[in-house]
Amino acid sequence: MKFSIKKLQIVFLITCLLALLPAGTIFAQGGIAIDGVFTDWAGMTGMVDPGGADDETDPASADITEYRIYADASGVYLLMVWDDTQFQQDSGAGITMRGADGVYYRIYAIATGNPGTVPQSGIQVYQSTDPAFPPQTTSQVCTGAACSGVTVGSGASWVDPFAGHPAGNCLGTNCSTLDTAGEFGLPWSLVGGAPAPGETVFFQYGSYPNGPGAALKDNTGSNGITVRNNNGVFSSYISTPTAVTLSSLQATAAGSNPAVIAGSLVLGVFLAALLYERKLQVKFE
C-alpha cells in the first residue's frame, strides 16, 4: 500500500480550515422558498427566546419565540415567530442588522388577524446610523409593495418551541403548540449590500409593539446570528456581538478574529513544510 506525505498534508490542511470556523456553523444549502410553508427552514441557524414561554405580558401579543436566518449570494432570508396564532391587536416585531455598509437596518413586520398572518403591506424597512433608531437619524427605506424585490410568506403553523405551555397565556387556536411565523426574502441591495468575502453581518430579533422606533419589548437577548461570506459561500452561526448591547453590532472582517490570525500562522508553517517536502514520499507495504 502506498501512502504519500502529500495526502497527509491535504488532510491536515482541510482540518485546519475547518478548525477556523465557529462552532455550529451552517453553510447555505438548497434555499428558502417564500411561500408560507416552513419545512425548508429545518436546520437553518436560529435562536429561541432565552426568556422562555410567555415571558412578555405587556402586551401579551408582543411575546416572540424565535427567529432564523439564511443567506446566499442573492440576498438574506428572515424568519420571525410570534407566540400567538390570533391577534386582537396588531403586533410589530423586527430583526435589526448592521449592514456591510456600516448602517443599521430594521426589517419590521406586523402580525395581524385570525389566524395570524403577516401581509405584504405589513413589511417595512428602516435605516439609521443609531441602533436605537431615534427619529432624527432614522429614515424609511420602503414599505409594503414599494419594497422592491421583497417576498413575504406567513401562516399560523409554526411549531411552538415551547409547545405545551399553558394555553391561557397565548391567544388563538392551538396557540400552546403552534405559533404565527412570517418569512421574508430581501435582496442585499436593500440592506447595504452583501458582505465582502471574509466579512460578516450580525442580526438580532425583538418586538416593538408601539412602532419600529419605539421601545424594545421581548427579545432574544444580546447574542445574535452572524452571516459570513466565505468567498461566495454564505455560512451562519450564533455568536455574541463585540459587547452586550445592541449598539455593539458590527460588520467585522475575518482578519480581526484572533482564531483566524492563529490559524493563519499555523497554515503558514504548514505551507512552508509543504514546499520543503513536495518531492518526499513514503511507502507502506
C-alpha positions in Angstrom: 0.0 0.0 0.0 1.3 3.4 -0.9 0.6 6.5 1.3 2.2 9.8 0.5 3.0 12.7 2.7 1.1 14.9 0.2 -2.1 13.1 1.2 -1.3 13.7 4.8 -0.7 17.3 4.1 -4.1 17.7 2.3 -5.9 16.1 5.2 -4.1 18.4 7.6 -4.9 21.5 5.5 -8.6 20.6 5.4 -8.6 20.0 9.2 -7.0 23.4 9.8 -9.6 25.2 7.6 -12.5 23.5 9.4 -11.0 24.4 12.8 -11.1 28.1 11.8 -14.9 28.0 11.5 -17.1 28.9 14.6 -18.8 26.0 16.3 -22.3 25.4 14.9 -21.6 27.0 11.5 -24.2 26.1 8.9 -23.4 26.6 5.2 -26.1 27.7 2.9 -27.5 24.8 1.0 -30.6 24.4 -1.2 -32.5 27.6 -0.5 -35.6 29.0 1.1 -38.9 29.3 -0.8 -41.0 32.2 0.5 -44.4 30.5 0.3 -45.8 30.2 3.9 -44.7 26.6 4.1 -41.9 26.4 6.6 -40.4 22.9 6.2 -37.4 24.3 4.3 -36.4 26.2 7.5 -35.5 23.0 9.3 -31.8 23.0 10.2 -31.3 26.7 9.5 -29.5 28.8 12.1 -31.9 30.1 14.7 -32.3 31.4 18.2 -35.1 30.7 20.7 -36.2 33.3 23.1 -34.0 32.7 26.2 -36.7 34.1 28.4 -38.8 31.0 27.8 -42.5 30.7 27.2 -44.8 33.6 27.9 -42.1 35.9 29.2 -43.8 39.0 27.7 -47.2 40.0 29.0 -47.4 43.8 28.5 -48.8 43.4 26.0 -49.0 39.6 25.6 -49.2 40.0 21.8 -45.6 41.2 21.9 -44.4 37.8 23.0 -42.0 36.4 20.4 -40.5 32.9 20.5 -37.7 32.5 17.9 -36.1 33.7 14.6 -33.9 32.1 11.9 -31.6 33.4 9.2 -30.4 32.1 5.9 -28.4 33.9 3.2 -26.9 33.3 -0.2 -25.4 35.5 -2.9 -28.8 36.9 -4.0 -30.0 38.1 -0.6 -30.9 37.4 3.0 -33.9 35.4 4.3 -35.5 36.0 7.6 -38.0 34.1 9.7 -39.8 35.8 12.6 -42.1 34.0 15.0 -44.8 35.3 17.4 -46.3 33.2 20.2 -50.0 33.8 19.3 -52.0 32.3 16.4 -54.6 35.1 16.6 -54.2 38.9 17.1 -56.8 41.1 18.5 -54.4 44.0 18.0 -51.6 44.2 15.5 -48.2 43.1 16.8 -45.0 44.5 15.4 -41.6 42.9 15.6 -38.3 43.4 13.8 -34.9 42.0 13.0 -32.1 44.6 13.4 -28.9 44.2 11.5 -25.8 46.2 10.8 -25.2 46.2 7.1 -21.9 45.7 5.4 -22.0 49.5 4.7 -22.0 50.2 8.5 -25.6 51.4 8.5 -28.2 49.8 10.8 -31.3 48.3 9.2 -34.5 47.2 10.9 -36.8 44.8 9.0 -40.1 45.4 10.7 -43.2 43.2 10.2 -46.7 43.4 11.6 -48.6 40.2 12.5 -52.4 40.5 12.4 -55.7 38.7 12.2 -57.2 35.4 12.9 -55.5 33.1 12.1 -52.3 35.2 12.3 -50.7 36.4 9.1 -48.1 38.9 8.1 -49.4 40.6 4.9 -47.1 42.2 2.3 -48.5 45.6 3.4 -47.1 44.8 6.9 -43.4 44.8 5.9 -41.4 47.9 6.5 -37.6 48.6 6.2 -35.9 51.4 8.0 -32.3 52.5 8.2 -30.4 54.6 10.8 -26.9 55.5 12.0 -28.1 54.8 15.5 -29.1 51.2 16.6 -31.9 52.7 18.8 -33.5 54.2 15.6 -34.4 57.6 17.0 -36.5 59.8 14.7 -33.7 62.3 14.0 -31.4 59.6 12.4 -34.0 57.2 11.0 -35.4 57.1 7.5 -37.8 54.7 5.9 -36.2 52.6 3.1 -39.6 51.2 1.9 -42.9 49.9 3.0 -45.3 47.3 1.7 -45.4 46.8 -2.1 -42.8 49.6 -2.6 -40.2 47.3 -1.1 -38.8 46.1 -4.5 -37.7 42.5 -4.6 -39.0 41.7 -1.1 -41.1 38.5 -0.8 -43.3 37.7 2.1 -45.0 34.4 3.3 -46.7 33.7 6.6 -49.0 31.4 8.5 -50.1 30.2 11.9 -48.5 26.8 11.6 -45.0 27.1 13.0 -44.4 24.6 15.8 -44.0 26.4 19.1 -40.5 25.8 20.6 -42.2 25.8 24.0 -45.0 23.5 22.9 -47.2 22.5 25.8 -47.1 25.8 27.7 -50.4 26.9 29.3 -52.9 27.9 26.5 -54.3 30.6 28.8 -51.1 32.6 28.3 -51.5 32.9 24.5 -54.3 33.7 22.1 -55.7 31.7 19.2 -56.5 28.1 18.1 -53.8 25.6 19.2 -51.6 28.5 20.5 -50.0 26.3 23.1 -48.5 24.1 20.3 -48.4 26.4 17.2 -47.2 30.0 16.5 -47.5 32.6 13.8 -44.5 32.9 11.6 -43.5 35.3 8.8 -40.8 34.6 6.3 -39.1 37.3 4.2 -36.7 37.4 1.4 -34.7 40.6 0.8 -32.1 41.5 -1.8 -28.8 42.5 -0.4 -29.1 45.8 -2.2 -32.0 46.8 0.1 -29.9 46.4 3.3 -26.5 47.8 2.5 -25.2 45.2 0.0 -23.7 41.8 0.6 -20.8 41.4 2.9 -17.5 41.2 1.0 -15.6 37.9 1.2 -14.3 37.3 4.7 -16.7 39.8 6.2 -19.8 39.3 8.4 -23.1 41.0 9.3 -25.0 40.5 12.6 -28.7 40.1 13.3 -30.9 40.3 16.5 -34.6 40.0 17.0 -37.1 41.8 19.2 -40.7 43.0 19.4 -41.7 46.7 19.0 -45.5 46.8 19.6 -45.6 50.6 19.5 -43.7 51.0 16.3 -40.4 50.3 14.7 -38.6 53.1 16.6 -40.4 52.5 19.9 -39.0 50.9 23.0 -37.9 47.3 22.7 -40.1 44.7 24.5 -39.5 41.0 24.2 -36.2 40.0 22.6 -33.8 37.1 22.1 -31.0 38.5 24.2 -27.7 40.2 23.4 -26.4 37.3 21.4 -27.4 37.0 17.7 -26.8 35.4 14.4 -23.8 36.1 12.3 -23.7 35.6 8.5 -20.3 35.3 6.9 -19.3 35.4 3.2 -16.8 32.6 2.7 -15.7 33.6 -0.8 -19.2 33.4 -2.2 -20.5 30.6 0.1 -22.5 32.1 2.9 -22.5 30.5 6.4 -24.4 31.4 9.5 -23.8 30.8 13.2 -24.9 32.0 16.7 -22.4 34.5 18.2 -22.0 37.4 20.6 -21.6 40.9 19.4 -18.5 42.8 20.4 -20.3 44.0 23.6 -23.6 43.0 25.3 -25.7 45.9 23.9 -27.3 46.3 20.6 -25.1 49.3 19.9 -22.2 47.0 19.5 -23.4 45.5 16.3 -20.5 45.4 13.8 -19.7 44.3 10.3 -16.3 42.7 11.0 -13.5 41.5 8.9 -12.4 37.9 9.5 -8.8 39.1 9.7 -9.5 40.7 13.1 -10.6 37.4 14.6 -7.7 36.0 16.9 -8.7 32.5 16.0 -8.2 33.3 12.3 -4.9 35.0 12.9 -3.6 32.0 14.9 -4.9 29.7 12.2 -3.2 31.7 9.5 0.1 31.3 11.3 -0.4 27.5 11.5 -1.2 27.4 7.8 1.8 29.5 7.0 4.1 27.0 8.8 2.3 24.1 7.1 2.7 25.6 3.6 6.4 26.2 4.2 6.7 22.5 5.1 4.7 21.6 2.1 7.2 23.3 -0.2 10.1 21.6 1.5 8.6 18.2 1.4 6.9 18.4 -2.0 9.1 15.7 -3.5 9.2 13.4 -0.5 7.1 10.2 -0.5 7.0 7.3 1.9 5.7 3.8 1.1 3.9 1.4 3.4 3.8 -2.2 2.4 
